[in-house]
Amino acid sequence: MNTALSVSACQEVSSRTPPNADAGHEIWEPLDLLVEESACLATWRSFTVEGHLIPSYVFIGPRGRSVPIRLALLGGIKPEDLVSTDAIVKLLVELELAPLLAQDFALFGYPVANPVRISGRPPDFAADFWADAPVPDPTIRYFEQELAGNQLDGVIAAEGNEAISGFQFKVSSRVIAAEVLWPALDIVQKLVPLAREPVQILPPPENSRHSLFSIGQLRPGSFSIIISTPRRVPFDHQISAIAFSIKQILHRYRTLVDHADKL
């Protein structure tokens, strides 16, 4: 692929502050440019909110095992959060430059998971999913189908510019907390300050059954991770911390899976 194009796109994503909501179509433009020449990145299913087409992408890393690890990467789960959207775009651009970082992974990227609405309330990703009756909201319908149909091993969501004291992971698995997330903090803390409790355990699925992150009820053994960055940190530091931490998660989780397979 065109290396100059990749470097230019990556620099654009990492150096600018998040655009305003009216310029939302520009957020994923670097990915659309890369898709045209990439051997790993492709467009995935889209959905429509208030007449606007919201794209998603899939990145297939080099294969070293028979079955790839399938993860969803979500940014913008809150409509006003464009830091996490930029972070997911930056991550996918950087993986295009160094695809071995995603070896053995199929990564479904959703940079704008919860678009800005002109009318009506946007869905709450922690409370509005998996209802007994069908929900008409297109975002909820879309992600319920995606998470149920893609046989995901896990979901990683990012939240930028949060009202917290420092960088924080929330995770559904104590094993992943100990073996993947705590080791990743050693380098992350060089980019952003850590929260007083940098790794928290999410409530079990039976206590949060209407959360998007309770995918364990769909696929036993799957996990959820939420990455949060504090608002008092500059945008570019938050974006870099999110992208870097996900790369660390990919590396350490792949090592964990490989070790488990050998037992």
Beta strands, then each sheet from edge to edge (+ up, - down):
strand 1: 41-43
strand 2: 47-49
strand 3: 52-54
strand 4: 57-60
strand 5: 69-74
strand 6: 105-110
strand 7: 154-162
strand 8: 167-171
strand 9: 194-201
strand 10: 223-230
sheet 1: 1+ 4- 6+ 5+ 7+ 10+ 8- 9-
sheet 2: 2+ 3-
end
